[in-house]
């Protein structure tokens, strides 16, 4: 239906550990890279609506499990006071398929659509996480969690509102469609 809402949902656990994504070092030159042994991470769930990126819902949780997903589903329902039908596209993680999650979705009137296994490229919210990594984590060293946490929070509260127009070219549903291979 034209008035239905389509949201893409996923979770991510960005870690404090240094994420080396690129670099150039001359041959035979040792280049020390600052890193930390910390595996401290933050856990986020986001639900985004294509072409309405500023309306993306993002919440932080202590852990990602069926309970946090249920909490997020309740936030999604609050997001749409017009009581439209909300279709939610998500991956096949166990916590997304939990009985309690399916029951809560049914209770809230949300329709869940599961992506095939191992197909993150079909979920545009994965590109959302990629932008977060590019802007905050790639090739950056965080000495402490006190330094790491605010950078992630600033991404959502300060950086995103300033770049949301630029994201439409990266976060969209312009998937490449292949023709069926002919059999001879």
Protein Blocks (a to p, Z undefined) as FASTA:
>chain_A
ZZbccdddddddddfbdcdfbdcddehiacdddddfbfcdcdddddddehilmmpccddd
fbdcfklmmmmmmmmmmmmmnopacdddddfbfklmgmklmmmmmmnopacddddehilk
lmmklmmmmmmmmmmmgopacfbfklmmmmmmmmmmmmmmmmmmmmmmmnccbdcddddd
ddZZ
